[in-house]
Amino acid sequence: MGVDQELAQKTAQKVKKRGFSEFSHPVKYVDAVKAKPTEVLNQLTEADFQHCFQQWKSHMERCRNRQGDYLKRYHLKKGYFLLMYTVAISNYTFPPTFKFAAATASYQIEGAWNRDGKGANIWDYLTHTNSSMIKNRSNGDVACDSYHKYKEDVRLLKHLGVQAYRFSISWSRILPTGYTNRINKPGVQYYKDLIGELRANGIEPMVTLYHWDLPQPLQEIGGWPNEALADIFAEYARTAFDLFGDDVKRWITFNEPRQICYEGYGIGEKAPAISCSGIAEYQCAHTLIKAHAKAYHLYQDKFKQSQGGKVGIVVDTDWYEPASNSSKDREAADRTIQFRWGWYVNPLVHGDYPKVMINRIAQRSAKEGFSRSRLPAFSAEEIKYIKGSYDFLGLNQYASSLVKYREEAEIGEPSYIKDVGTTIYRDPLWEKGASDWLYVVPWGLGKVLKWIKKNYNNPEIIITENGYSDHDGTLNDDKRIKYIRDYLSSALSAIYEDGVKLSGYTVWSLMDNFEWYSGYTLTSGINTRAFPDDFMFGTATASYQVEGAWNEDGKGEHLWDRFTHINSSAIYNGENGDVAADTYHKWEEDVQLLKNLGVDFYRFSISWTRILPTGYIHKINQPGIDYYKNFIKALKANGIEPFVTIFHWDLPQSLYEIGGWANPRMADYYADYARVVIRELGEDVKYWLTFNEPKQFCRNYEYGTVRPTIITPGTGIYMCAHTVLLSHAKVYHMYDEEFRSTQNGQMSIVINSDFGEEITNRTEDIEAAERQRHFTFGLYANPIFKGNWPQVVIDRVKFRSENENFTRSRLPEFTDEEIEYIKGTYDFVAVNTYSGRLIRDVDEPSFDTPGYNNDKKLLQVIDPSWELAANGWPIVPWEMRKLLKWIKDTYDVSSIIITENGMSDDGSSLEDDKRIAFFTDYLSAILDSIYEDGVNVIGYTAWSFVDTFEWEWGYSTPFGFYHVDFTSENRTRTPKKSVDFYNRVITTRCLSEDECTK
């Protein structure tokens, strides 16, 4: 990019006329109208950015986790890089004394919520006792772990090039009870170390005393509506000034008091989640303003002379633009900003609340039957004391709104919204960020600054927050670049065109963080740790879902053939797997597609009736054996390891007719079949899976919705599980005794489960969630990993069986010999997991009807905020991590392979970005399991390789990397966008597009 020298000289002359004689950086110019931000950045040379930092691509920015109890690492985003190239947005330059900063807040990044003597605050309490208020039920228990990683944070700030860092002190970290009777030395030392590290790196600390995290003991006495907190806050401020003031020159008393009061005590959307609108928020604000004034005067009287700092307050506001030029709309817009900004700043500058607030609330209070105004009044002494209690004003400004006049609301329940009495809305044509309130209106910032100058004596202003949220967390955050560029341009115009005394700009935020009720959902970071070198990546299908050739070359009929032919109405569009993806004929093409995908292994299943057409050993079908032999050898020849599932739901119809898996004799028939498969194919197979998801096919003995359609509530499901576990053990021991010494393979069983998070922290819900895990995963895992059924399953089924008048438990008992026979029959743990649920305890169901769900005594629900896949399954990646940790902790297993995980869509596009996001999030959760939880996850299997027949959904909810045209006789395969994504992850072992930590 060339520099327009003539324009640079003209700009320099303009700025010198305004009283500036030197510049912090060379003046450069970019036509902000013609140049797109990405083009600007891509054209800049290393020399252009020398004043920021060297080799910026090699540096990393740490960010938030998704769930609050783990960390992720991220690359520096381009948007923040733009911040340092300050003169590339306008033909003005920022004054030499102007300071750029980045910001965070204690609860949002620190973590260590109960470490080293810290006390509980209202956000700790809320997220632990009412987690349903937070998206994904996340919290700040760990957040970005800045409590332990502050030195790295300072390095990032230094590389970013900012002159200041705005952060907040956690009140309960230095005063655990909220009172000064007990000072927590480790908490004090943390902030001293952070401040020292900042100053050692030339970064000025800008310290917020209160950013929403009130000590919980102070909330127990009423919180901010209790005027006693003004004095308590002043004593906290005194402690902070005394401990840290020698090294802090900018103090902020409160961040966004309107959010504290209106959202915390008015509408209850933030901690402490109290809903008392029209009363409590005004009491809260009254206390806050007096608390601010006390802290300000305390600093002036006791610390100003020795420390030489400044004290201000941060207030947030939109710009409120009149919807029209009518006098009513103009008055409505001015009234709205007075109720937002003026509510807190008017007392500091002019001595009292805005007249419009005083008058309107008094009038409405009288009509509502109150004996005095709901807005508390300041005494004459308080007005004098509060007026002038600021050295600067902090402005948090992100968005703008349109305002129009509306008729007076009917008198009824008091309400802040009714007191304001205007209609506020956004222009639908305005660009919108990920936050539902963030509409991008750069000119609104300029108008706010000009309005403050005009109405509040032209104070010194620092923009203490401004930033852009996104959902996808992309590193190429071009929208953020444009947002920052345009808002900075508006700020420059305010300085030079309007004469606003703007002395600094602070971007929110340094790191992606816990965003209050949105949790970690506003940006979706990319974990930059590498998968281990020996980590295996694969993909999967199953015989009936892809093979087709349902009656070719001697194959026999299985229960899904019969079911889809005689009961097609049970399947979407009456579809079936007769041809499916036609893998039986297209296996050579599929091997090449697998090679192109780059997988280490391919998991597929054997069709029992393709090997034994009748289901019994007396007739072996050689063409079926040859098909699998050829396929396996082709995989091996292309460097792809076969993972072979012996049974994936397609039971021979003949065996179904004698009771299927509810019949104990199935163990012998299954062992006969498995012996043939292992004998014929085992030379080239090192990984065997006896059964896929017995929970899924056994539950059909309970509900009968799909094959097998046998409805025996409360009995069949347990009989099936009993037979399957004995069958699995029989084949495992057979492999040990007959094949392992020559084939050197490994064997396990695939168990599927969600984690199942308790819906509240009630003891009953916690127990119900644990019960759910044992009835789903544990029903099949416990006998294998520990021996016998889970105790809670034994106890619950026995209890209900007795009350249902059964003579013995509906749960079959294992003999002592069987317990020992089954125990330990695994070489690794194989887990299928896709989704998540919330679990709530329920009253004991009636004993009139036995049933598996009644045995569990719980209700499964879906958080309405969760995103859903096309088949209705919630997308909850943090549940995968919790499940893996639970398995490790419960069963003390050595290694785990994820044998299925994937997402369905409607198949309408090859640009499957949502699937890529799904894989990114779930793979990121696995990395956290490995590195944060110490879970030995050794492999991951994406479902599915190609679009498949998805059982009762037919072909309507495809999962595949490759689209299959099921209307084409050729069953044409076409790669989706996710193919390139997965191939890159496998090749680089990284989720990041750039690099990751090896």
Backbone hydrogen bonds, N-H to C=O, Kabsch-Sander energy under -0.5 kcal/mol:
donor,donor_aa,acceptor,acceptor_aa,energy
4,D,2,G,-0.5
5,Q,3,V,-1.4
8,A,4,D,-2.5
9,Q,5,Q,-2.5
10,K,6,E,-2.2
11,T,7,L,-2.7
12,A,8,A,-2.5
13,Q,9,Q,-2.3
14,K,10,K,-2.3
15,V,11,T,-2.5
16,K,12,A,-2.5
17,K,13,Q,-1.9
18,R,14,K,-0.8
18,R,15,V,-0.8
19,G,16,K,-1.8
20,F,15,V,-1.6
32,A,30,V,-1.1
35,A,31,D,-2.8
40,V,36,K,-2.3
41,L,37,P,-2.5
42,N,38,T,-2.5
43,Q,39,E,-1.5
44,L,40,V,-1.0
44,L,41,L,-0.6
49,F,45,T,-0.9
49,F,46,E,-0.6
50,Q,47,A,-1.6
52,C,49,F,-1.8
53,F,49,F,-1.5
58,S,55,Q,-1.8
59,H,56,W,-1.5
61,E,74,Y,-2.2
63,C,72,K,-1.2
72,K,63,C,-0.9
74,Y,61,E,-1.6
76,L,59,H,-0.9
78,K,475,L,-1.6
80,Y,77,K,-0.6
81,F,77,K,-0.9
82,L,78,K,-1.6
83,L,79,G,-0.8
84,M,80,Y,-0.7
84,M,81,F,-0.9
85,Y,81,F,-0.7
85,Y,82,L,-0.9
86,T,84,M,-1.8
88,A,85,Y,-1.6
89,I,86,T,-0.6
98,F,95,P,-1.5
99,K,503,S,-1.9
101,A,505,Y,-2.6
102,A,164,A,-1.2
103,A,507,V,-1.8
104,T,166,R,-1.9
109,I,105,A,-1.1
109,I,106,S,-1.0
110,E,106,S,-2.8
113,W,141,D,-1.5
115,R,112,A,-1.3
118,K,115,R,-1.9
119,G,172,S,-2.8
122,I,214,L,-2.4
125,Y,121,N,-2.4
126,L,122,I,-2.3
127,T,123,W,-2.4
128,H,124,D,-1.4
129,T,125,Y,-2.0
130,N,126,L,-2.7
133,M,130,N,-2.0
134,I,131,S,-1.8
135,K,517,Y,-2.4
137,R,134,I,-2.5
138,S,135,K,-1.3
139,N,67,Q,-1.0
142,V,68,G,-2.8
143,A,68,G,-1.5
145,D,142,V,-2.5
146,S,109,I,-2.3
147,Y,110,E,-2.0
148,H,145,D,-1.3
149,K,145,D,-1.5
150,Y,146,S,-0.6
153,D,149,K,-2.0
154,V,150,Y,-2.3
155,R,151,K,-1.9
156,L,152,E,-2.3
157,L,153,D,-2.3
158,K,154,V,-2.4
159,H,155,R,-2.5
160,L,156,L,-2.3
161,G,157,L,-1.5
162,V,157,L,-1.2
163,Q,100,F,-2.3
164,A,100,F,-1.6
165,Y,204,E,-2.4
166,R,102,A,-2.7
167,F,165,Y,-0.6
167,F,206,M,-1.8
169,I,208,T,-2.4
171,W,169,I,-0.9
173,R,170,S,-1.8
174,I,170,S,-1.2
174,I,171,W,-0.7
175,L,171,W,-2.7
178,G,175,L,-1.7
182,R,179,Y,-0.9
184,N,174,I,-2.5
185,K,183,I,-0.9
188,V,184,N,-2.2
189,Q,185,K,-2.7
190,Y,186,P,-2.0
191,Y,187,G,-1.7
192,K,188,V,-2.2
193,D,189,Q,-2.7
194,L,190,Y,-2.5
195,I,191,Y,-2.7
196,G,192,K,-2.5
197,E,193,D,-2.4
198,L,194,L,-2.3
199,R,195,I,-2.5
200,A,196,G,-2.2
201,N,197,E,-0.9
201,N,198,L,-0.9
202,G,199,R,-1.6
203,I,198,L,-2.6
204,E,163,Q,-3.0
204,E,202,G,-0.5
206,M,165,Y,-2.8
207,V,205,P,-0.6
207,V,250,R,-2.2
208,T,167,F,-2.8
209,L,207,V,-0.5
209,L,252,I,-3.4
210,Y,253,T,-0.8
214,L,212,W,-0.9
216,Q,120,A,-2.4
218,L,215,P,-1.3
219,Q,215,P,-1.2
220,E,216,Q,-1.6
221,I,218,L,-0.6
222,G,219,Q,-2.1
223,G,218,L,-2.0
226,N,223,G,-2.1
227,E,225,P,-0.7
229,L,226,N,-2.2
230,A,227,E,-1.6
231,D,227,E,-0.5
231,D,228,A,-0.5
232,I,228,A,-1.6
233,F,229,L,-3.1
234,A,230,A,-1.8
235,E,231,D,-1.8
236,Y,232,I,-1.9
237,A,233,F,-3.0
238,R,234,A,-2.5
239,T,235,E,-2.0
240,A,236,Y,-2.2
241,F,237,A,-3.1
242,D,238,R,-2.5
243,L,239,T,-2.3
244,F,240,A,-2.9
245,G,240,A,-0.5
245,G,241,F,-1.8
247,D,244,F,-1.8
248,V,245,G,-0.9
249,K,205,P,-0.6
250,R,205,P,-0.7
251,W,310,K,-2.9
252,I,207,V,-2.9
253,T,312,G,-2.6
255,N,210,Y,-2.0
256,E,254,F,-0.6
256,E,314,V,-1.3
259,Q,256,E,-0.9
260,I,256,E,-1.7
261,C,257,P,-2.7
262,Y,258,R,-2.7
263,E,258,R,-0.9
264,G,259,Q,-0.9
265,Y,261,C,-2.0
266,G,261,C,-1.0
266,G,262,Y,-0.8
267,I,262,Y,-2.7
268,G,274,I,-0.8
269,E,263,E,-1.4
270,K,263,E,-2.0
273,A,270,K,-3.1
274,I,264,G,-2.7
276,C,265,Y,-1.2
276,C,274,I,-0.8
277,S,266,G,-0.8
279,I,276,C,-1.5
280,A,276,C,-2.1
281,E,276,C,-0.5
283,Q,279,I,-1.8
284,C,280,A,-2.8
285,A,281,E,-2.3
286,H,282,Y,-2.2
287,T,283,Q,-2.0
288,L,284,C,-2.5
289,I,285,A,-2.7
290,K,286,H,-1.7
291,A,287,T,-2.7
292,H,288,L,-2.9
293,A,289,I,-2.3
294,K,290,K,-2.3
295,A,291,A,-2.3
296,Y,292,H,-2.7
297,H,293,A,-2.8
298,L,294,K,-2.3
299,Y,295,A,-2.1
300,Q,296,Y,-2.3
301,D,297,H,-2.7
302,K,298,L,-2.5
303,F,299,Y,-2.2
304,K,299,Y,-2.8
307,Q,303,F,-3.0
308,G,303,F,-0.6
308,G,304,K,-2.4
310,K,249,K,-2.2
312,G,251,W,-2.5
313,I,392,F,-0.7
314,V,254,F,-2.4
315,V,313,I,-0.5
315,V,394,G,-2.6
317,T,396,N,-1.8
319,W,399,A,-1.0
320,Y,318,D,-0.5
321,E,319,W,-0.8
321,E,401,S,-2.8
323,A,403,V,-3.3
330,R,326,S,-2.3
331,E,327,S,-2.5
332,A,328,K,-2.3
333,A,329,D,-2.4
334,D,330,R,-2.2
335,R,331,E,-2.5
336,T,332,A,-2.1
337,I,333,A,-1.9
338,Q,334,D,-1.8
339,F,335,R,-2.0
340,R,336,T,-0.8
341,W,337,I,-2.5
342,G,337,I,-1.7
343,W,338,Q,-1.1
344,Y,341,W,-1.1
345,V,341,W,-2.4
346,N,342,G,-1.8
348,L,344,Y,-0.6
349,V,345,V,-2.3
350,H,346,N,-3.0
351,G,346,N,-1.2
352,D,346,N,-0.6
357,M,354,P,-0.7
358,I,354,P,-2.3
359,N,355,K,-2.9
360,R,356,V,-2.1
361,I,357,M,-2.4
362,A,358,I,-1.7
363,Q,359,N,-2.4
364,R,360,R,-2.6
365,S,361,I,-2.5
366,A,362,A,-2.2
367,K,363,Q,-1.9
368,E,364,R,-1.9
369,G,366,A,-1.2
370,F,365,S,-2.5
383,I,379,S,-2.6
384,K,380,A,-1.9
385,Y,381,E,-2.3
386,I,382,E,-2.8
387,K,383,I,-2.3
388,G,348,L,-4.5
389,S,386,I,-2.0
390,Y,388,G,-1.9
391,D,311,V,-2.5
392,F,311,V,-0.6
393,L,460,E,-2.6
394,G,313,I,-3.0
395,L,462,I,-2.8
396,N,315,V,-1.7
396,N,394,G,-0.5
397,Q,395,L,-0.6
397,Q,465,E,-2.2
401,S,319,W,-2.9
402,L,425,Y,-3.7
403,V,321,E,-2.5
404,K,423,T,-2.2
406,R,421,G,-0.6
419,D,415,S,-2.1
420,V,416,Y,-2.4
421,G,417,I,-2.6
423,T,404,K,-2.4
424,I,422,T,-0.6
425,Y,402,L,-2.5
430,W,427,D,-2.0
431,E,440,V,-0.5
433,G,438,L,-3.2
434,A,469,S,-1.9
438,L,435,S,-1.4
439,Y,437,W,-1.3
440,V,431,E,-2.9
441,V,439,Y,-0.8
444,G,441,V,-1.8
445,L,441,V,-0.6
445,L,442,P,-1.2
446,G,442,P,-1.0
447,K,443,W,-1.8
448,V,444,G,-2.3
449,L,445,L,-2.5
450,K,446,G,-2.2
451,W,447,K,-2.3
452,I,448,V,-2.6
453,K,449,L,-2.2
454,K,450,K,-2.1
455,N,451,W,-2.3
456,Y,452,I,-2.2
458,N,453,K,-1.6
461,I,501,K,-2.9
462,I,393,L,-2.1
463,I,504,G,-2.5
464,T,395,L,-1.4
464,T,462,I,-1.1
465,E,395,L,-1.1
477,D,475,L,-1.5
478,D,476,N,-2.1
481,I,477,D,-2.1
482,K,478,D,-2.5
483,Y,479,K,-2.4
484,I,480,R,-2.8
485,R,481,I,-2.7
486,D,482,K,-2.7
487,Y,483,Y,-2.4
488,L,484,I,-2.7
489,S,485,R,-2.0
490,S,486,D,-1.8
491,A,487,Y,-2.2
492,L,488,L,-2.5
493,S,489,S,-2.1
494,A,490,S,-1.9
495,I,491,A,-1.9
496,Y,492,L,-2.6
497,E,493,S,-2.9
498,D,493,S,-1.1
498,D,494,A,-0.5
499,G,495,I,-0.6
500,V,494,A,-2.4
502,L,500,V,-1.9
503,S,461,I,-2.7
503,S,501,K,-0.6
504,G,461,I,-0.6
505,Y,99,K,-2.3
506,T,463,I,-1.5
507,V,101,A,-2.5
508,W,466,N,-2.1
509,S,103,A,-0.6
509,S,507,V,-0.6
510,L,103,A,-1.9
514,F,108,Q,-1.9
515,E,513,N,-0.7
515,E,519,G,-3.5
516,W,514,F,-0.9
518,S,515,E,-2.2
519,G,516,W,-2.0
520,Y,66,R,-0.5
521,T,518,S,-2.2
525,G,523,T,-0.7
527,N,525,G,-0.5
528,T,73,R,-1.0
530,A,997,T,-2.3
531,F,989,R,-2.7
535,F,532,P,-1.8
536,M,938,I,-2.4
538,G,940,Y,-2.7
539,T,601,F,-1.0
540,A,942,A,-1.5
541,T,603,R,-1.9
546,V,542,A,-1.1
546,V,543,S,-1.0
547,E,543,S,-2.8
550,W,578,D,-1.4
552,E,549,A,-1.2
555,K,552,E,-1.8
556,G,609,T,-2.6
559,L,651,L,-3.0
562,R,558,H,-2.1
563,F,559,L,-2.5
564,T,560,W,-2.2
565,H,561,D,-1.2
566,I,562,R,-2.1
567,N,563,F,-2.2
570,A,567,N,-1.9
571,I,568,S,-1.9
572,Y,952,E,-2.2
574,G,571,I,-2.7
575,E,572,Y,-1.8
582,D,579,V,-2.4
583,T,546,V,-2.4
584,Y,547,E,-2.0
585,H,582,D,-1.3
586,K,582,D,-1.7
587,W,583,T,-0.7
590,D,586,K,-2.2
591,V,587,W,-2.1
592,Q,588,E,-1.4
593,L,589,E,-2.1
594,L,590,D,-2.6
595,K,591,V,-2.1
596,N,592,Q,-2.4
597,L,593,L,-2.2
598,G,594,L,-1.4
599,V,594,L,-1.1
600,D,537,F,-3.1
601,F,537,F,-1.4
602,Y,641,E,-2.4
603,R,539,T,-2.8
604,F,602,Y,-0.6
604,F,643,F,-2.2
606,I,645,T,-2.3
608,W,606,I,-0.8
610,R,607,S,-1.5
611,I,607,S,-1.1
611,I,608,W,-0.8
612,L,608,W,-3.5
615,G,612,L,-1.5
619,K,616,Y,-0.9
621,N,611,I,-3.0
622,Q,620,I,-0.8
625,I,621,N,-1.7
626,D,622,Q,-2.9
627,Y,623,P,-2.2
628,Y,624,G,-1.8
629,K,625,I,-2.5
630,N,626,D,-2.8
631,F,627,Y,-2.2
632,I,628,Y,-2.7
633,K,629,K,-2.5
634,A,630,N,-2.1
635,L,631,F,-2.2
636,K,632,I,-2.5
637,A,633,K,-2.4
638,N,634,A,-1.1
638,N,635,L,-0.8
639,G,636,K,-1.8
640,I,635,L,-2.7
641,E,600,D,-2.7
641,E,639,G,-0.5
643,F,602,Y,-2.8
644,V,642,P,-0.6
644,V,687,Y,-2.3
645,T,604,F,-2.8
645,T,643,F,-0.6
646,I,644,V,-0.5
646,I,689,L,-3.2
647,F,690,T,-0.6
651,L,649,W,-1.3
653,Q,557,E,-2.0
655,L,652,P,-0.8
656,Y,652,P,-1.9
657,E,653,Q,-1.7
658,I,655,L,-1.0
659,G,656,Y,-1.7
660,G,655,L,-2.1
662,A,659,G,-1.7
663,N,660,G,-2.0
666,M,663,N,-2.2
667,A,664,P,-1.6
668,D,665,R,-0.9
669,Y,665,R,-1.6
670,Y,666,M,-3.1
671,A,667,A,-1.8
672,D,668,D,-2.2
673,Y,669,Y,-2.1
674,A,670,Y,-2.9
675,R,671,A,-2.3
676,V,672,D,-1.6
677,V,673,Y,-2.1
678,I,674,A,-2.8
679,R,675,R,-2.5
680,E,676,V,-2.5
681,L,677,V,-2.4
682,G,678,I,-2.1
684,D,681,L,-1.7
685,V,682,G,-1.2
686,K,642,P,-0.6
687,Y,642,P,-0.7
688,W,746,Q,-2.7
689,L,644,V,-2.6
690,T,748,S,-2.7
692,N,647,F,-1.7
693,E,691,F,-0.6
693,E,750,V,-1.0
696,Q,693,E,-1.3
697,F,693,E,-1.2
698,C,694,P,-2.7
699,R,695,K,-1.6
701,Y,698,C,-1.8
702,E,699,R,-1.5
703,Y,699,R,-2.2
704,G,700,N,-0.6
710,I,700,N,-0.9
710,I,708,P,-1.5
711,I,709,T,-0.5
712,T,701,Y,-3.1
712,T,710,I,-0.9
715,T,712,T,-1.9
716,G,712,T,-2.0
717,I,712,T,-0.5
718,Y,715,T,-0.5
719,M,715,T,-2.3
720,C,716,G,-2.8
721,A,717,I,-1.9
722,H,718,Y,-2.4
723,T,719,M,-2.2
724,V,720,C,-2.8
725,L,721,A,-2.4
726,L,722,H,-1.8
727,S,723,T,-2.5
728,H,724,V,-3.0
729,A,725,L,-2.3
730,K,726,L,-2.2
731,V,727,S,-2.1
732,Y,728,H,-2.7
733,H,729,A,-2.6
734,M,730,K,-1.9
735,Y,731,V,-2.7
736,D,732,Y,-2.3
737,E,733,H,-2.6
738,E,734,M,-2.8
739,F,735,Y,-2.0
740,R,735,Y,-2.9
742,T,739,F,-1.1
743,Q,739,F,-3.0
744,N,740,R,-2.2
746,Q,686,K,-2.4
748,S,688,W,-1.7
750,V,691,F,-2.6
751,I,749,I,-0.6
751,I,830,A,-2.3
753,S,832,N,-2.0
757,E,837,R,-1.8
759,I,839,I,-2.7
766,I,762,R,-2.4
767,E,763,T,-2.5
768,A,764,E,-1.9
769,A,765,D,-2.5
770,E,766,I,-2.0
771,R,767,E,-2.4
772,Q,768,A,-2.4
773,R,769,A,-1.8
774,H,770,E,-1.7
775,F,771,R,-2.1
776,T,772,Q,-1.3
777,F,773,R,-0.9
778,G,773,R,-2.7
780,Y,776,T,-0.5
780,Y,777,F,-1.1
781,A,777,F,-2.4
782,N,778,G,-2.2
784,I,780,Y,-0.6
785,F,781,A,-3.4
786,K,782,N,-2.6
787,G,782,N,-3.0
793,V,790,P,-0.6
794,I,790,P,-2.2
795,D,791,Q,-2.9
796,R,792,V,-2.4
797,V,793,V,-2.4
798,K,794,I,-2.0
799,F,795,D,-2.6
800,R,796,R,-2.4
801,S,797,V,-2.5
802,E,798,K,-2.4
803,N,799,F,-1.6
804,E,800,R,-1.5
805,N,802,E,-1.2
806,F,801,S,-2.7
819,I,815,T,-2.5
820,E,816,D,-1.9
821,Y,817,E,-2.1
822,I,818,E,-2.4
823,K,819,I,-2.1
824,G,784,I,-3.8
825,T,822,I,-1.7
826,Y,824,G,-1.9
827,D,747,M,-1.8
829,V,895,S,-2.4
830,A,749,I,-0.8
831,V,829,V,-0.5
831,V,897,I,-2.5
832,N,751,I,-1.8
833,T,831,V,-0.5
833,T,900,E,-2.0
838,L,861,V,-3.0
839,I,757,E,-2.7
840,R,859,L,-2.5
842,V,857,K,-0.8
849,T,846,S,-0.6
855,D,851,G,-2.0
856,K,852,Y,-1.6
857,K,853,N,-1.7
858,L,853,N,-0.5
859,L,840,R,-2.8
861,V,838,L,-2.7
866,W,863,D,-2.2
869,A,873,W,-2.7
870,A,904,S,-1.8
872,G,869,A,-1.9
875,I,867,E,-3.0
876,V,874,P,-0.8
879,E,876,V,-1.6
880,M,876,V,-0.7
880,M,877,P,-0.8
881,R,877,P,-1.2
882,K,878,W,-2.0
883,L,879,E,-2.6
884,L,880,M,-2.6
885,K,881,R,-2.2
886,W,882,K,-2.3
887,I,883,L,-2.6
888,K,884,L,-2.3
889,D,885,K,-2.8
890,T,886,W,-2.7
891,Y,887,I,-2.5
892,D,888,K,-1.7
896,I,936,N,-2.3
897,I,829,V,-3.1
898,I,939,G,-2.5
899,T,831,V,-2.1
899,T,897,I,-0.9
900,E,831,V,-1.0
905,D,958,P,-1.9
912,D,910,L,-1.7
913,D,911,E,-1.9
916,I,912,D,-1.9
917,A,913,D,-2.5
918,F,914,K,-2.1
919,F,915,R,-2.8
920,T,916,I,-2.7
921,D,917,A,-2.5
922,Y,918,F,-2.6
923,L,919,F,-2.9
924,S,920,T,-2.0
925,A,921,D,-1.8
926,I,922,Y,-1.7
927,L,923,L,-2.2
928,D,924,S,-2.1
929,S,925,A,-2.0
930,I,926,I,-2.5
931,Y,927,L,-3.0
932,E,928,D,-2.5
933,D,928,D,-1.3
934,G,930,I,-0.5
935,V,929,S,-2.6
937,V,935,V,-1.8
938,I,896,I,-2.9
938,I,936,N,-0.6
939,G,896,I,-0.8
940,Y,536,M,-2.4
941,T,898,I,-1.3
942,A,538,G,-2.3
942,A,940,Y,-0.5
943,W,901,N,-2.3
944,S,540,A,-0.6
944,S,942,A,-0.6
945,F,540,A,-2.0
947,D,962,Y,-2.0
949,F,545,Q,-1.9
950,E,948,T,-0.7
950,E,954,G,-3.7
951,W,949,F,-0.9
953,W,950,E,-2.3
954,G,951,W,-2.0
956,S,953,W,-2.2
961,F,944,S,-1.4
961,F,945,F,-0.9
962,Y,945,F,-1.4
963,H,961,F,-0.5
963,H,974,T,-3.0
965,D,972,T,-2.2
966,F,964,V,-1.3
968,S,965,D,-1.4
971,R,968,S,-1.4
974,T,963,H,-2.2
976,K,961,F,-2.3
977,K,910,L,-3.0
979,V,976,K,-1.7
980,D,976,K,-0.6
980,D,977,K,-0.6
981,F,977,K,-1.3
982,Y,978,S,-2.8
983,N,979,V,-2.5
984,R,980,D,-2.2
985,V,981,F,-2.2
986,I,982,Y,-2.5
987,T,983,N,-2.5
988,T,984,R,-2.9
989,R,985,V,-2.3
991,L,527,N,-0.7
997,T,528,T,-3.4
998,K,996,C,-0.6
